[in-house]
Structures are given as C-alpha cells and as structure tokens.
Amino acid sequence: MERLDGRATWQVSRAHLRAHSLLQELFADAGARAYHYRLLAALDEAGAVSQAELGRVTGLDRSDVSVALSALEKEALIMRAAHPTDRRQNLVSLTARGRDELLRLDAVVEQAQTEFLAPLTVEERAVFLDMITRLGREPDAGS
C-alpha cells in the first residue's frame, strides 16, 4: 500500500514485528524468554540491585519482574539476599550459572541480529543502528 509504504512509522512498526517474532522464536527454541534475558543482562551490568531498581532499569512492570525473578531463582540463575541496610528490600544478583546462561543467550541474540540485519551491508548496519538508536531516544535526550 503506497500510502503506508512511504511512512517511517509504518515501516518501523513492520520491522519491529519482524524483529520481535524472530527473537521470540529463537528464545523459544533455546528454551528461554526475552524477559529473562533482559533481566540477566541488566544484573550483569548493574551488579546486585534491588528488585524495584531492576524493574526501573529494564522498563519492566514490577509484577512481571517478580514473576520472572522467581523463575530465574528456581533455575539458580539469580539469588536474592536481604539488603544490608534496608530490611524491606532484597538485593538480586547473578549467580555463576546465571552468567553462563547469559552467555548462552547472548549467542541467541547475536543470531537474531545476524538474521534480522541480513538484508543490509555491514556499512548499512552501522548506519541503521545509529539512526534507530537516535529515533528511540526521547526528543530532548540530545543526539
């Protein structure tokens, strides 16, 4: 449809659906979930953090974080411990097994990147990533 084909928002939505579908399929094949990957990656970068902070950094709803952390804890991928100064909070951290799982899932995400970006040249991929990163920022976040 010509009316839609020339619209950036339409094309970004189509690309999002393709990327999301690809990631979901590859994560399912790997016996994992995208939420779990996002949480493991955030813990790897941030270290031990509160559950509330983990929700903020990942942009996930608190109840979704709680459910996902329970599943990750059951698999011994994360551990929760009492906060040393605030008994109302738990600190969540990655276990060695969680780091191994994160590395395994990094390969899944890398495969998704390769498949998703296959129509582009190496140079186009770099330009695309720069552009999409800028488009994903809030307008006042600068360039």
N, C-alpha and C positions, 0 to 999 in steps of 0.2 A: 504494500500500500504506500504509494508515493507520499501521501500526507504524513504518514508516520515515519517512513524511512529516513527522511531528512531531519528528524528531530533527535537531538542528542539525548534527551531524557528517555526517549523510547529505546534507542539503541543501548544505552547504559542498562536499562531495565532488562532487555533481552540478554545482554552479556551477563548480567547478574544471575539471571535464571539458569543460564548455561553453566556458569561457574559454580553456583550453589548445587545444582544437580550433580555435576561432576564430583565435587567434594563429598557430597552425601553418599554417592555410590562407592567411591574409593574408601571412605571411612567405614562404610558398612562391610565392604569386602575385607577390611582389616579388622573387623570386629570392634570398632571404636565409634566414638561420636565426636562431632566437631566441638561441642561444648567442652568435652573432656580435654581435647587438645588445647583449646583456648585457655582453660584453667591451668593446665600443666605448664604451658608456655609462660603464662603470667607469673606463676610461682617460681619458675626457673629464673626469670628476670628480676623479680622483686625480692626473692627470699621469703622468709617467714613473715606472713601478714595476717591481719585479722580477716575473718570471713566477710565482714562488711566492706573492708578495703578491697578485697579480691573482687567483690561484685562491682565496685566502682571502677576499678582499672579495666575490667573485662567488658563492662557495659551490660552485664547480665543481671536479671532480676534476682533479688535476694532469695526467693523461694527456689528458683532454678539452681542457684549456686548451692544451696543447702542439699538439694536432691542429688546433684552431680557430685558434690564432695562426699556424700555418703557412699555413692557407688565407687568412687575412686579410693576411698578409705577401705572399703570392703576388699578391694583388689590389692591393698597395701601399696598404692601408688602415692598416697599422701598420708600425712599424720597430723592430728590435731593435738595441741597441748595448751594447757592453761597459760594465759598471758601472765608474764611475771609481775606486772604492776596493776593490772585491771582484771579482777576475777570474773567480770561479766563477759569477757571476751576470750575466745580461743585463737591461738595462732595456728595457721595452717602452713605446712611446709612440704616440700617434695621429698620423697624417700629415694634411695638409690634405685629401687625398682621403678619408681616414677620417672626418674631421669632416663633410664633405659627405654621405657615406654615412649617418652617424649622423643627420643632419637629415632625410634621405630616409626613414629607418626610423622616426624619431620620428613622422612623418605616418602610417605604417602602424600604429604602436602607438596613436596617437590615434584612428584609425578603429576599431580593435578596442575601445577604451574606449567609444566612442560606440555601437557595435553591442551590446556586452555590457550596458551600463547603460541601454539604450533603454527597458526596461520601467519605469524609475524616474523620478520627477520630479527636477528639479535639486536641490531640498532633500533628497530621499531619497538621492540620490547622495552628497552630502556626509556625511550621517549614516552611510550604508553604508560609505564609505571609512574614516571614523573607527572604526567598530566592527570592521571586518575587519582594520584595522591593529592594533588592540588585541588581537584574537584571535590574530593571527600572532606576537605577541611571546612571549618566554619568560615564564612566570608571575612570576618575580622581577625582571623588567625595569621594573616600575613602570607607572604609567598616564599 
